[in-house]
Each structure stands twice: as C-alpha cells, then as structure tokens.
C-alpha cells in the first residue's frame, strides 16, 4: 500500500522520484527497490517522506484515508 500511495501523491503533485530523492536524501535506488517490491521502507524513511509531503505516515501506510497530520 505504501508505494501505491506514494506514487499517487507524487503524480498528483507532479513530483518526480528524482526530486523526492534529492530533497529527502533517500537514494533513488532505494525508491526503485520499493517500487519493485524488493524492499519495504524503514520507519525513518516513511517519516521523512510524510514530513516532506506534509501528510501522515498512517496515510502513506494505508491505515487511514485522511492525509491530514494530527499535531
């Protein structure tokens, strides 16, 4: 579910995987491995991406359909 949500948000916001990688410090090869299903994101990576995209980790993981961050 994570990679599907991530790719959907990136497409909607017109953010490339390269830009995500550059802005978060997560290697492009790591993102490629997620896409291929060879690896799952670490909690640290999910947090970085959620912060970057200003959405909740639960949303990225498919645990909620509400992208809002509760602070």
PyMOL commands that set and color helices and strands:
alter all, ss='L'
color gray80, all
select helices_A, chain A and resi 2-12+17-24+28-36+43-53+57-61
alter helices_A, ss='H'
color red, helices_A
deselect
rebuild
show_as cartoon
